[in-house]
Amino acid sequence: MSRSTLLPVLTLPNPLVLLPTARIQLSLDEAVGTRLIELVQRSEVQLVIGTVPCTSPTTIHQWGTAARVVRVVRPISRSSQRVYHVTLHGLSRIHYPDTSSGPFAPNELIELQAEYPPADGPPSPESIAPFRAAASKLLDSLAQDATQQSRRDVYVKISHMIEEVSDDRAPWMADIIVAGINKIEYADKLEYLSAAGSDDRLRRATELFVKQASITEVTKKIAQSIDESLSKQQKEFFLRQQLAAIQRELNNLNRSSGAPIVGAPGSAPSSGSSSELDDNEQSEADDMAEIRAKIEAMAKDSEERKMAVREWKRLQRIPSGSVEHGVIRNYLEWLTSIPWPSSAAYANAASTDKLKDRAFLANARKQLDEDHYGLEKIKKRLIEYLAVVRLKQLQAEREAPADTALVPFTPPANAEPEGGNKSHRRVEGADAEAKDEVKDRRLVKVPHPANQPTPAPKQKRGFAAKAVKGPILLFVGPPGTGKTSLGQSIARALDRPFQRISLGGVRDEAEIRGHRRTYVASGPGSIVQALRKAGRPDPVILLDEVDKIGQSNFHGDPAAALLEVLDPEQNHSFNDHYINVPIDLSQVLFICTSNSLETISAPLLDRCEIVQLSGYTYDEKMHIANKFLLPKQLKANGLTPEHVTLTQPALMHIATHYTREAGVRSLERAIGAVVRYKAVEWAEYSDATGITDVASLPPLEVQEKSKGKTYKKLVEEHELEKILGIARWDEEELHREERRGLVYGLVVTGMGEGGILPIETTAVPGTGQLKLTGSLGEVIKESGELALSWVKSHAYDLYITKLRSQDPLKFPEPIDIHLHLPSGAVKKDGPSAGIAMTCAFVSLLTGACVPANVAMTGEVTLRGRVGPVGGIKEKVLGAHRAQVTKVILPWANRKDVEHDVPLAVRAEMQFVFVRTMEEVLEAAFGKGVLNWRGNMVVMESRL
Ligand SMILES: Nc1ncnc2c1ncn2[C@@H]1O[C@H](COP(=O)(O)OP(=O)(O)OP(=O)(O)O)[C@@H](O)[C@H]1O
């Protein structure tokens, strides 16, 4: 029979449920806490209250648990609303018959009628056995999955208790376990709380345990299946990789046999099942197949083939995503893309046929004339050069033994490099030997197959058999004189590819020779790159600006690397650090260009044949501008000769006032600027009038009458300032003046360009010293001192001093002479300013002036002899450009003027060739301007 009593009952907030045997702790607000404390204080024994779960904010469950109040504490902090903490220990189930009197709220202490259910007997064995089994199973699996050792121990301990506990204590055990499992749902707990009878309780606990165990099992299974599916993906990835590899092999087979592989997955184009998604894989496969085919085409037993095969084998062993794979592949791509002279692919070069052509030299001459105006001597030299190349080539072909021929290697249908899968090659017994023998015969000299069953067609010898070593040309001259474009013309004449390597500022040997493969992002040097771009082993390679290559430094010696490239004795086995296989460069025609010879190392000069280009006269420039530069610029700017016509005076004005150079590069640029200006004008006119065809352009008068926009084809001299701005060189000409102590010398700059250089002298109070400034080198300083000594020794004869024993720098007043060469930042050296400096001193000390139209060059000795100097053509052309009309030159340079200076220039200038200083003074100052005391002969013998 159940006992009924009025109890203080604490409503538990959702999802709290207190089961018998369990303990909970919860916070209460001030009012509830104070009441509870009052109750505790009033009670003589330990206070027991009822607890009831709130199933919703206003209702309570019908079953609850009587609980002992273990502790009520009031924490020190009063900040929060819930200020009391109470600990309750569940004792037994209680039933609340009247729960409809609500509404109820959680966390409240209410008075409720509660009934204790009657004590139940021991549970039946039918419900105990499944309970024990289900509980053990659940606890075991919980112990297995527990991550903390302490938890695992608890589960194991309870599991043991289940086995040992007596039957009548089993419901108590059920309460303990259900209360201890956090994962049990709220509704299940409420239902379990309602189970008053022992059997009922065990049955529901068993159900709960089974449910929990199956949830855990399912969770595990799901996790496992996720794991499995992940590893399946990985498996799929590997399978796909294998599939791609198989497809590649099939494609190779397909390609070499020419037959489509029907139904092969990915045999894309033939099966028609390709998709753009396969592109990457497909192109990857294609690239590898291409490399492989190129390796196969390499000459057997050649160094490059051995290296390629070795690297190919390594490539096969390395996973395709790895860094190393990329490095090796990159290397193989380079190695196989070099046009190896030994390769059968280059056995027949088109240029050989070209060379055999009887009209070869005539055609070459035509080509040179088409590309360049003038340069007669140079063209003659180039024709000689081409004739030598041709003769050597033909001779090499004749010398090749007639009874041997190269059988070109045609890869067999299923051929593969040595690095390939060996199982493909397996053939049985004698048959295998025979096949190997056939393979070994690839690209080797074999006796002429006169009586062979299937004779191979006789081929021309490959490049490996030729040994043509052309001389190396070195074009030296100022910028823009056509050195590079002459190189291009030679390549066109020989019908060979042209490549240009700029050596200006190359400081690192690796730029020529490549970096070793151990460096990150290493690659081959410029020679190999040029060969690859040319695509043939016999290109014309222009080494531009060899004079500007860096000297030996800690990055190696680039000039030394160049020596190896250019030396015919060494360049058949040029070693690029990256490629690391000797490369035969003996078929390459190297042409070097340079602005001056001074900075080129002697060993390099020794290997080259020098061809001097010294700049153009105005007349030549006019021709080049009319025939080449203007048409080129018109074409480049989308116009025709009908659109723009430059008058000859206008062209000449551009050349003389807007450019001051030996070559024609600035002239071309200025012409380009004029053409562009006209292009804009034409476009504006065309937009305004709708006239698009220049043929229907009305005459200028008609255009002007219409009062709209006008367009004039003709560009005249007076319009240039509007187009090109103020002329650059007008001012300087005004500044050339006739002054005491000032003389114009002739110089050649580091760029190989000639010009005039003022030599300024002035006298300042001093102690008879000579001061030389203007970045002067040792030699030019010495010749300055020498010049002064000559003047001092002739001071009396020239009426500078009154007594032979007087020093003109000390009498009548002590002075210092300061000599300066302007453009102070530019280094100057050499003896050729000797006569000009002497004239400057004489002018300073006598007061006579040298006219501004006179310029001179020549070395002077202490005896007053004038010695020859270099760069006469450049200097004379420079003087001509500067509109100097009288040039004083050493007698020994007469032939240079006759040979090198164009007639047109000679006709416009006066040349005075001198042997002695006296002749120089007469030519410079004019006859009779300087007074001489006594007789020259006497004077000379005295010295
Ligand atoms: N004799 C010539 N006939 C026709 N065109 C010429 C002639 N000389 C030079 N040119 C033209 O002048 C331009 C400059 O020539 P190029 O580039 O060959 O000069 P470069 O001597 O190589 O100069 P750099 O020393 O600066 O390299 C080119 O457009 C070239 O065609």
The ligand as a MOL file (V3000), in Angstrom:
LIG
                    3D

  0  0  0     0  0            999 V3000
M  V30 BEGIN CTAB
M  V30 COUNTS 31 33 0 0 0
M  V30 BEGIN ATOM
M  V30 1 N 74.1830 50.6510 -94.8660 0
M  V30 2 C 72.9350 50.5590 -94.4180 0
M  V30 3 N 71.9280 50.4280 -95.2750 0
M  V30 4 C 70.6700 50.3390 -94.8190 0
M  V30 5 N 70.3080 50.3800 -93.5540 0
M  V30 6 C 71.2600 50.5030 -92.6440 0
M  V30 7 C 72.6220 50.5910 -93.0230 0
M  V30 8 N 73.3660 50.6960 -91.9130 0
M  V30 9 C 72.4970 50.6690 -90.8580 0
M  V30 10 N 71.2420 50.5530 -91.2950 0
M  V30 11 C 70.0340 50.4810 -90.4760 0
M  V30 12 O 70.2960 51.1480 -89.2510 0
M  V30 13 C 69.6440 50.5130 -88.1770 0
M  V30 14 C 70.6180 50.2150 -87.0900 0
M  V30 15 O 71.5260 49.2210 -87.4690 0
M  V30 16 P 72.0580 48.0760 -86.5490 0
M  V30 17 O 71.0780 47.7350 -85.4960 0
M  V30 18 O 72.5460 46.9500 -87.3900 0
M  V30 19 O 73.2650 48.8110 -85.8660 0
M  V30 20 P 74.4730 48.2150 -85.0340 0
M  V30 21 O 75.7290 48.6040 -85.7490 0
M  V30 22 O 74.2980 46.7910 -84.7870 0
M  V30 23 O 74.3780 49.0660 -83.7170 0
M  V30 24 P 74.8270 48.6380 -82.2230 0
M  V30 25 O 76.3340 48.7310 -82.1680 0
M  V30 26 O 74.2080 49.7190 -81.3930 0
M  V30 27 O 74.3040 47.2850 -81.9880 0
M  V30 28 C 69.0120 49.2560 -88.7440 0
M  V30 29 O 67.6580 49.5120 -88.9580 0
M  V30 30 C 69.7260 49.0620 -90.0510 0
M  V30 31 O 68.9160 48.4220 -90.9910 0
M  V30 END ATOM
M  V30 BEGIN BOND
M  V30 1 1 1 2
M  V30 2 1 2 3
M  V30 3 2 2 7
M  V30 4 2 3 4
M  V30 5 1 4 5
M  V30 6 2 5 6
M  V30 7 1 6 7
M  V30 8 1 6 10
M  V30 9 1 7 8
M  V30 10 2 8 9
M  V30 11 1 9 10
M  V30 12 1 10 11
M  V30 13 1 11 12
M  V30 14 1 11 30
M  V30 15 1 12 13
M  V30 16 1 13 14
M  V30 17 1 13 28
M  V30 18 1 14 15
M  V30 19 1 15 16
M  V30 20 2 16 17
M  V30 21 1 16 18
M  V30 22 1 16 19
M  V30 23 1 19 20
M  V30 24 2 20 21
M  V30 25 1 20 22
M  V30 26 1 20 23
M  V30 27 1 23 24
M  V30 28 2 24 25
M  V30 29 1 24 26
M  V30 30 1 24 27
M  V30 31 1 28 29
M  V30 32 1 28 30
M  V30 33 1 30 31
M  V30 END BOND
M  V30 END CTAB
M  END
